[in-house]
């Protein structure tokens, strides 16, 4: 039996709506400051034409979304959104703060409370139950829709909502709004974030996969019936939505990181306030616009109370989905201080994650933290390099389906000596979420030099440039601060004796472009080994024994992802179990998918995203212990019965 308000009432309606949605959300993690890149006073004709087309399509929005309405900042202040490849100002968006965030929280809370059991209508039922969704486990059909049990009612209104959403001209089916607009969304991502266009379009497809998955997974949020110790009692386990969720997303994957958070939140029945990075807010706003077109944010299973059962449902415009951007500290403080926000989900730096943990203590909020990493990629002498090459030659065309795997391709490519490495490594140097994307490459002494030579030759042939240019594999870094950080890491390594095999300096293109860099003779004391780089730099480390490789891999506070390459099955299991990481790839670089849990250990975060386990992050578990009321009344109405005797009788 499926138990709980979420499982019985909310899930099918939400599922239908999410199917036609897309997704949004995630707060700027490590980028808390405004971009410092030089601005271009004049916008090129090419950029102007693209901006004009995106504006005409309705996807280029320049206002925040609160309570189903597009709004400006209360004080009228704005933030410039830049193209990192050119420095051009492509848009101005509201610079919001605490007041606007409080409004968004209030709107989200109103939407959530409206879907809770109502106290004002005298029935004690939620609006969904008022409309015919009710718990009929005890066999009493107390509401309209005679002759139908709860599951038939659910399917009836699930079908109704599907038909309603299918009337929308841009909503073909399920997650098709995202897919339909994949090219335009990809252009928007490249414009404000810099990654190559094909990779950006791949991110759209990858992000859409989370919407499709969680729309279906919404049907499988099950409660339990536990056998009670007493035969005339019933013990129920209920799963219910956490409530209002604050989702803080980074700039590296401005769409996919939103869908990976918002998809399960909506599927579980939560409402959301999204804070995207101030560096890449336009993609989040475009996703919100598609949500409005799909009909999801204003309604999401929220009905006007008192609608007669013979009439079609009437939807109310509430803030199921809200998007605010601007002053990260003010917005973050508002989310942390609010008692109405019951959960924060964040992707970003470990430093910011620690601040969120401290700030959440005041209201004891639930947290999901996807933080920094520094993934080791270990290639043993017995690795079959030919197999590794074939398994790692993922071309740009493949990215149109699976762009979020770029980081993992980077890892496998580095260790596998792939000939097509230019299509895999540094694919998203401008969008690095974790240092492990260009993490540490540990190689057995016997193949170290061979790897370094082959790897450098492959990287040397890759094309760097504007993400809109044909054949470009590596775009710009996100801003000047990112370039300066890479420079400092490289200089630290050189000072300590590392050798630059390739690159090691700014690219001749200027702006925020940096040459693809390969550095050998790296040791564990260098910054490149100890901290996340967030730039196109591949440090190569050497090990002599299996034990040393494991020690090098685990000698970090991070614990997100790791990769090993070996043909020895026993070794693969030994090393896998010894590695202190949340994700491990064995002779495989693709280890991120919507059906598998994603997350790290140690200081790489808390909780998991994706998969059925990701749903649990947005659900509260409670129990109901029920006794027969008639027996209880009879026992306690006995005259002059001592308390211990009452308890004895009740237990019997």
N, C-alpha and C positions, 0 to 999 in steps of 0.2 A: 504493500500500500504506500502511496505517496502522501506524505504528511506535510503540514505547514502551509501558511498562507501563500508563501512564495511558490511552493511546488504545486499547490492546487489551483491558485487563482491567477497569479501574475505571469507565470512562465510562458504559456502558449502565446498570450498576447504580445509579450515582449519579444518572443522568438520571431513572430511574424514580422514585427516592425524592424527588428535588427536585421532580419534577412534582407530587407530592402534598404538598409542603411549603408554605412561605410564605417566611419569612426573618427575619433578625435582625442586629444589630451596628452599632457606631459610638461612639467615646469623646467625651465632652463636650469640645468644642473650646475656645471662648473662655470658657466658663463653668466655671471651675475652682473657684469658691468656692460655698459653700452659699448658697441664696437668702436675701435679706435682707428680703423682704416681711413686713409685719406679719401675725401669725398670728391666726386667728379661733379663740377658745377653744371655740366651739360650732359643730357642723356642722349645716347646715340639713336639714330633713326631705327636701327634694328631692335633695340630694347624698347623704344617708344612704341613701335608697331606691335611687339609682343604684349606689352602692358595693355595696350588698347584692345587687343583681341581678348585677353583674359578678362578685362573689365566688361567687355560686351557680352561675354559668356555668362557673366554673373558670378564667376568664381573668385574674382579678385575683390575681396571685401576689406574695408578699412575701418571697421567699427567693431567693438566688442559685442558679445551676445549675452544678454541678461534677461531672464524671464521671457524668452521667445522674441525679444526685440533687439534690433541693432542700435547700439548707443555709443556716444562719445564719452570721453573722460569728463567728470563733473567740472573740472577746471579748464577744460579745453586743450590741455597740453597733449603733445604728440611725440612719437618716437620715429626716427627715420629708419627705414628698412633698406639695407644696402645689398647690392650685388657684389659678393666678395671677389669675383673675377675682374670687375671693372671699377669698383668703388662708386658706381652710380646709385643715386637715390631712386628706388623704384616705387616707394610708397611711404606714406605717413600713417601710423596707426595710433590709437589712443594710448597715452601713458597713464594707466590706471593705478590706483593705490588701494588703501584700506577701505575707503567708503564704497567704492564700486565692488570690491570683493565682498564686503558685508552684504551688499544688495544681492549679489549673485548667490551667496550662501542662503540668504533668506528666501530667495526664489526657489532654490533647489530644495530647501527644507519644506516649503509650502507644497511643492509637487510631491515630495515623498510622503508627507503627512496626509495628503489628500487620498493617497492610495492605502492608507492604514485603516484598520477598523474604526468606524466613525462613532463618536460619542454623541453627536448632535442630532442624529436622525432617529434615535430611539431604538435602533435595531441591534446596535453593537457589531454591525458588519461593515466590511470595507465596501467602497463603491462598486468594486467588481462583484462582490457577493450580492449587493443590492440589485445588480443587474442580472443576476441569475447564477453567478458562480458561488457555490456554497459547498460546505463539507457535508457529504451525505454518507459518511462511513457508517453511521449508526442506523441507516435505513429509513430515516425520516425525511420526506421530501416537503420541506416547509415553505418553499418559495415557488414562484411560477415555473413554467417549463415542465409541466407534469409529464411523467412517463420517460424522463431522461435523467440519467445519473450524472454525476459531476463530470465524468470524462467525456460524455457525449456533449454536455454543455460547453466544455472547454473547446472541443473540436469545432462546434458550431460557430463560436465567436472567433476562434482562431481563423476559420475560413472567412468569416465576415471581414476581419481586419485585413486579411490577405487581399480580398477583393477590393477593399477600400484603397489600399496602397497601390494596387495594380492600376488604378485609375490615373495615377500620376504619370505624366507623359515621359518623364526622364527615368522612371523606375521600371526597369524591365522585369527583374525578378531577383529576389534575395539581395546579394551584395553587388548587383549589377550597376548601381549608380557610380560606384567607385571605378568599376571596370569601364563603363561607358565613357567616363571622363578621364581615363588613364593618361592620355597624351597631354591634356591640358594641366592636369595635376602634376605630371612629370615636369612640364615646362615651368610651372610655378616653383617646384622644389629646386630645380636647377638654377632658376633665376635668383632665389633668395639664399640658397645654401651652397651652390657651386658644384655639386657632384655631376658627373656625366649624365646626359639626358637618358640614355638607355638604362642606366642604373637607377635613375630617379623613377622611371616608369616601372622598373622592376620592384621598387619599393612600394608602389601603389598596389601592384598585384599581391605582393607579400602581405601588405597591410590588410587588404580585402580578405585574405584567407582567415584572419582572426575573426572577422565579422561572421563569415560563413560558419566557422567552427563553433563559435560560442552561441550563435543562433540555434544551432542544432543541440548543443550541449545543454541549453536551457531546459530541454525536456527531461534531463536526467539529474536534476537536483532532487535527490530522494531523502526523505526522512526515514525513521525506523520505528518499529514496535518492538520493545524489549520485554520478554516475559518477566512479569513482576514476581516478587517473592510470595505474594498473597494471591490466591486464585481469583478473588473478586476485585482486583485492581487492574488498571491499565497504565502502562508506562510508554509515553510517546516521545520520540526525539524529533524536534522540529528544526528546520533550517530556514532562516529568515534573513532578508537583506540587512547589511550593516547600517545603511542609511545614506547620508550625504557623504560623498567621497571627494576629496581634493586631489586632483591628478596633476602632477608637475612633470613636464616633459622637456627633453633636451633638444638641441638644434641638429644633431647628427642624423636622425631619422624622424623628420618632423611629422610624418604621417603614420608610419608603422608603429612607432612607440605610443602613439595615441590610440590606435585601434587595439593594441595589445592590452591596454589598460581599460579603455572605455567599453570595449566589447563585453568582457565578463561582468563589469560593473552593471551595465544596463541589463544584461541577461539575468542577473541575480535580483533585479528590481531596485537597484540603487539609483540615485540621481547624482550628477557630477558637476563640479566646478573645475574647469581645465585652465591651467596656467602654462601656456607654451613658452618656449624661449623667446625673449624679446628680439633675438637675432633672426628667428624664422617663424614669425606669427602668421604669415599669410596662408601657409598650408593648413594650419589648424582652423583658420577662419573659413577657408574654402570647404573643408570637411564639415564644418558646422552648417554652412549653407546647404550642402547636399543632405545633411540630416533634416533640415527644415523642409527641403523639397520632398524628402521621403515621408515626412509627416511624423517623424519620431520624437524629436525633443518636446514639442508642445503637448503631446498626448501620452504616450508610453503607458497605456493601460489605465489612464486616469479619466474617469467618467464623472459627469455632473450627477451629484447625488439626487435621487428621486426620479430619475428617468423611468417612465412606465415600461414594463417589460415588453409591451407590445410595440414599442417604438425603437427605431434605430438608435444606437448610442450617440450621445452628444459629447464632443470632446472639449476640454477646457485648455486654454493656452497657459501652460505653466512652465517653469524653468527646469525641466528634466536635464537639459544640457546647457551649460553656461560656459563662456570663454572670456577670460579677462587676461590682460597683458600689461606690462609696464614695469613698475617699481617692484622688482623681485623681493626685496626685504619686506616691504609693506604688505604685499600680497601674501607672502609666506607667513608673516606674523599673524595676519587676519585668519588664515586657514588654521594655524596652530592654536590660536586663542579661542576660537569658536567652539562652544559646546555642541553645536548642531552638526559640525563636521566630525564624523566618527571614524574616518579613516583617511590616511594620506598615502598615496602611492607615488613614488619618486624614482626617476632614473637620472643619475648624474654622478658627481664626484663623491668620494668617501668623506671629504671634509664637510661638504654640505649635508650629507646624510647624517653625520654625527650631530650637526646643529639641529636637524629636524628631530632626531631622537630626543635630544635634550628639551626641545621646545614642546614636543608632544607629551612630555611627562605631566605637565600641568593639568591636562584633561584626560590623560591615559588613553590616547588614541591608538588605534591599530595602525601599524606601519608595514608597507611593502617597500623595500629599498633595493634597487638594482644599481650597485655602485661600481667603483673602479676595479680594474683587473690588470694583470700583467702576465698574460698566458705564455707558458713555456711550450715550445714545440720540439719534441725530442726525436731525433733520427738515430737509430742504432745501426751498427755496422752490418747487421744481418738484414736490414730493410731492402726490399726489392724496389730499386729506384725506378725501374721501368713501370711497374704496377703503380707506384706512387705518381709517376708522371701522368699516366693515363687517367688516374683517378683525380688529378688536380687540374687538368687542362679544361677548365670551365670558361668558355668564351663569353664575350659580352652578351651574345644573344641569350645565353642561359640566364643572365641577370635580369632579363625582362620578366622572369618568373620568380626568381629567388634572390633579390638583391640584398636582403638582410644578412645573407651568408657571406658577404664580402670579407668580413673579418676572419671568418673561419677559413675561407679560401686562402686568405693571406697566410694563415698559419700553416696549412697543409702545403701550400705552394713553396714556402720557404724551406720546408724540410724535405720536399720531394724532388727538388731540382727540376721543376717543370720547365719545359721549353717555352710554354706560353705564359710564363709567369707575369708578363706585362699586362695580361688581361685579368689577372687575379690579385696581384699584390698592389698595394697603394690605390685600390679601386676607389676608396672613399677616404682618402687622407684628410679631406676637408671635413669629414663627418665622423671622425673617430669617437666612438663611445667609450672604448676601453683601451688601455695601453696594449692589451694582449693582441689587438688587431695588428699592431706592428710590434708584437711582443718579442720575447727572448727566444732565440733559436739555438738549441743545445745540440751539438753534433758529436758523435763518436769520433775519437781521434783519427780513426782510419779513413774516414770520408770527409773530414773537415775541409781540407784544402780543395778537394774536388768539388765539393758543394759550393764553397765560396766563389770559385771561378765560374762555374756554370750559372749560379744564381746572379752574379753581377752582370754577366753577358745578357741574360734574359731581361733584367731590369733596365739595362742600358737602352734597349730598343723600344721601350714604352714611350707613348706620346703624352706630353703634358700640355694643358691649355684650357681654354674656356669650355665648359661642359656642353655647350651647344655646338662645338666644332666636331666634325666627323672624325672618328678614329681616336678621340681623346679618351684616355684611360684614367688619368689623374687630373683632378681639378685643383683649385686653390685651397689654401687653408681658410678657416672661417674668418679670421681677422688678424691684425698686426700682432696682437698679444700672443696668438698661437704660434706665429712665426718666431717671435722672440724666445718663446719657451723651447722650441725645437733647437734653435741656435745655441741656447745655453746648455742643453743636454749634450749636443754634439761636441761643444767645446770642452765640457767636463770630461767626456770620454777621451778626447785627444790629449788633454792635459795629463791624464792618468795612463797614457801609453797605448790607447786604441789606434787602429789604423783605418783610415777612410779608403775603402776600395772603390767607391763610386759616390758622386754627389758631394754632400756635405756643405752646401751653401745655397743661398737664394737663387732662384731660377732667373734667367735673363729676361723672362716675361715681366719681371717686376711685380708690383702689387704684393699679394700674399702668396705667390707661387714659390714653392721650395723644391729643389731637385730631389728626385728619388735617391735615397742614400743607403748604402750598405757599409757597415762598419765591422771589422774583425778584431780579434784579440780583446774582446769585451770581457770584463770580470764582474763579479757580483757586487763589487764596491761602487761601481759607477751608477749614475742616475738612470742611465738607459736600462739597467737591470732592476733597479729598485722601485722606479716610479713609472706611471703611464706616460707615454710620449705624446700622443695626440698629434702625430705628424708622420710623414713618409720616411721613416728611419727603421732599418732592419739591423739590430745588433746580433752578432754571431758569437756564441760562447762555445767552449770546448769542454768535453768531459772524457774520462778514461774508463770509468766503471759504471755499472748500473746503479750502484749505491750513490755515486757522486751525482749522477743525472737526477735522481730522485731528490737528493739534498738541494741541488741547484733549483729545481722546480719549486720545491716547497719553502725555500728561503725567502719568503715574502709575506707581507700581511694580506695580500690579495689571494683570492681563491675562486675565481670565476670559471675559466675554461683552460684546458690543457690538451695537448695532442701528442701522440706517440706513433712512431712508425717502426715496425718490426715484423719479421716473418715467424718469430718464435711465439707460439700461442701461450705457452706457460709464462714467458716473460711479459706478454701483453697483459695477462691477468695480474701478475705480481705488481707490475708498475701501476696499472690502473687503480688497484686497491690501495696502493701506497701514496698516490697523489692526493693532495688536500684541495680538491676542486669540486665545484658543483656540476660541471660538465666535462666529460673526457671523450675525445675522439681517438679511436684506434684505427690507423690506416684510413682515416676518413676526416674530411674537413668540414662537411656539412653536418652540424650537430644542433642546429636551431630550427625548429619547426613548430607550427601552431599546436600540434598534437602532443608535444613533449614539454615537460616543465623546464623553465629557464630561470636560472638564478645561481648565486654563488654562496660560498661559505667564508668563514673568517670575516675580514673587513670588506668583502665584496657584496655584502648585503644581507637582507632578511626576506624570507618568503620566496614564492615562485610565481612566474607569469607564464601564460599559455597552458594548454592542456586542461584536463578536468581538475587538476590540482590548483590551477590558477583561479578557478571558480570559488574554491574554498576561502580564498583571501577576502572575498566580499560577502561572506555569509556568517551569521551568528548561529551557534548551535545551542538550543535550549531543550529542556525536558518538561513534560507535563505528567504529573502523577495523579491519576484520577481514581476516585473511589465512588461507590454507589451512594448517592446523596441520601436516599431513603434510609439506609442502614445507619449512616452517621447521625442523622437527625434522631432516629429512634434510640440510639445508644445514649446520646447526650441529653435526652429529655427524661431519662430515668431519674426519679426523685432520690435525693440524698445518696447518690452513688459517689464513693470516694474517687479521687482523680486516678489513683493507680488502678482501681477496678475498671474505670472507663477505658483506660488504655489497654488493659488486659482483654476486655470484651471486644474492643475495636480490632485488636490484632487477630483475635480468633475469627 
